Amino acid sequence: MSNGKVLVTGGAGFIGSHTVVELAAAGYRPVIVDNLANSDRKVLAGIADLVGYEVPFYEVDCTDAAALDAVFRQEAPFAGIIHFAAYKAVGESVERPTAYFLNNIGSTAVLLEAMAAHPSGRLVFSSSCTVYGEPAHIPVDESAPIRPAESPYGYTKQACERLIGDQVAAAPGFRATLLRYFNPIGAHPSARIGELPIGRPNNLIPFLTQAVAGLREPLTVFGDDYPTPDGTCIRDYIHVVDLARAHVAALAAPDGDERLSVYNLGTGEGASVKEVVAAFEAATGRAVPHRMGPRRAGDVVAIYADAQKAERELGWRTERSLKEALADAWRWQEQLGR
Ligand code: UD1
């Protein structure tokens, strides 16, 4: 039985690939669009292993309106669309702001136009807790104010949220769900798919696993003089499989009165950088080479999610622990080899 086709832009990426697998497991028929700018064809083979068939794949850039329209003409109608395709490196966005505006905002505008022209179901959009900046209260819920973005990357997430809201207002019958992710980590427990950072990782977990594998110098902990119990920053690390399942729940949710919904996706628990290092060592038995270093510009001190709205309205909650996520991240790194 099929719940219908779902277009997944960025479906060869980290969160996209895990979501494709969970969609297939839930009886949807995913269709991947990805320009492979920050992913690899090998991911498609990993997905095929896990779902048992080759998921239709179009090597298309979502800013290319003609190419994207051709995919819609071939594959629509869709039961829903999940838009992951975007650049995501904060530091790079500071160096290349125009690229981030063109790609992240441009692709969303092009996709919305294609959706307006073809039967497409609901849009589920990949947003970020970065929209909250340094929140006044933690855990942070969806009513917290949006703060001026710290980076062009953060600004593109805010702008896309705004654009999607404007489109909901303009187009009767159009529905969208904005999902604000906290810190996605881990990999599929099979180690067939995972995160594939190109070059030097900026995010904590891929850097940590590469340092443990001996591929990088020791991890630098960015600041241990913050006003937190152990002095290091606090984040809400969510297993990528839990996060992927939230997208399935968002698609499957019955239509409510509101045509635009927004949900925080996190575990509801904060962990400091030092706690992550200790949890990794406990989960894997491997020592993490690390040293204390200065603060990184733009880091918030502490943020974790109040994700009760997603639990209430989507019937979704996280099921995997930080240790499981770290063990899965390490299993993935180990099979990648050196
Ligand atoms: C970062 C972005 C966020 C974005 C997300 C996407 C910033 C300020 N925020 O989140 O906007 O949505 O990535 O992936 O860049 N850390 C170390 N050493 C390292 C790397 C990280 O100590 O080598 C610490 C950081 O200071 C932070 C925590 O680990 O406290 C997590 O960092 P990271 O994985 O980069 O995620 P965020 O900064 O939370």
Boltz pocket constraint, residues with backbone or C-beta under 6 A from the ligand:
constraints:
  - pocket:
      binder: B
      contacts: [[A, 88], [A, 90], [A, 91], [A, 128], [A, 129], [A, 130], [A, 154], [A, 182], [A, 183], [A, 201], [A, 202], [A, 203], [A, 204], [A, 205], [A, 207], [A, 219], [A, 220], [A, 221], [A, 222], [A, 223], [A, 233], [A, 234], [A, 235], [A, 273], [A, 296], [A, 297], [A, 298], [A, 299], [A, 300], [A, 301]]
      max_distance: 6.0
